[in-house]
Amino acid sequence: MAYSARLKAHADKLGRDVKIALVGAGQMGHGFGCQVDRMPGLSVVLVIDIDPVRITNLYKDLGVTDPVISDDKAVIVEALNAGKRVGSTKSDLVAELPIDFVVESTGVPEIGAQITYSSLLAKKDVAVLNVEMDVTIGPLLHKTAVDNGVIYTVCHGDEPIEAKVLVDFARDLNFEVIAAGKGKNNPFEPLSNPDTVRERATAKNMNPKMLCSFTDGSKTMTEMVALSNTTGIPLSKRGMYGPAATVKTLQNVFAPVEDGGILESKGVIDYCTGDVAPGVFVIVKSDSPYINHEMTYLGMGAGPYFALYRPYHLASIEAPISVARAVVDRESSLFATHLISEVVAMTKKHLKAGDKIDGIGGYTVRGYADIAADARRDNLVPIGLIQNAIVKNDVPVGTLLTYDDVVLDSNSLIVRLRKEQDEAGLTYAN
Ligand SMILES: [Mg+2]
């Protein structure tokens, strides 16, 4: 940590700032762009979004009033080489442009896959704010980065990585990890869709699909699967428990059943509702009576289970730490080498043969966390592959979709990459 002086030294050595391309200037991308551009040695020189207004709005907040906006590769290259700030609506160019670092924050698994995979093959470092993509093809992207001598990382600021920081801390101190997870921010409305949340989304100036992915649980399921895959800690069960808990009761709730809690087994990932949000937690135990005595003395409770708790996660605002870590330490903040948990797709309404499935945060399906071995046994489709799939037969509401229920979009890159990952034996540990 303490990257600011080292970033400055890096820029001095390079003779210029690290040139960052940001793809996706929605709420997350805008926050990221505003923050990263304020850090020494890092400059956003290219912003790509399908909506040019979002590009100029971001540049306005960076104090740039005259960005070059173009979809012509030659014009873009010339402007970048002349040290100008550039905007474009064409995301498929990014891998070929003279920039050092690509940040992907579209939130769409398919677009994320296109940008990330092509950029890694072009030997550019890539940081993503797209955990939906990572839980689907993360192992393949990690291997592609290693093979090309570059960094692939999921960004700091979201719950999976900030909870993993607590897990690493607990493990480094030789505590037993009993449970780890997050507090869920929004009320759980599993059948919500963009219409049912539209009013709330408008009031919060949010995209209704994004808010819906929070309320229907897709986001929490995805984040906890990412935490599971990157720590090697299994989910508590298919769908997890998601009990109510408070900061004060965390260690009582996430304790084994025989000690009055809800857990059938120790060492699991789960989430809770209540005032723990927007924080993350790990429940620890020590086998040393003296350490437990000291923990109690330090105000951590009566034991034997203790909650370590970080009360916040700063999302896009602290995401640039992962860029700094990649640039200065050549280190990925968060990645999985294989999947032990999966996010599968549960129907939110009765689907009929011939129906087309929309994506995460839409009307048809929600993300559901599953143990990878069970998902594999039951032939379940990862939700990251489901956009534009066609339903083959009628499926009632509340059903986990199998590969036999749908025809996946054959033009989708993420579908192809997932197949490659499966066939290369990268998806699951051997
Ligand atoms: Mg989050």
Boltz pocket constraint, residues with backbone or C-beta under 6 A from the ligand:
constraints:
  - pocket:
      binder: B
      contacts: [[A, 157], [A, 158], [A, 159], [A, 223]]
      max_distance: 6.0
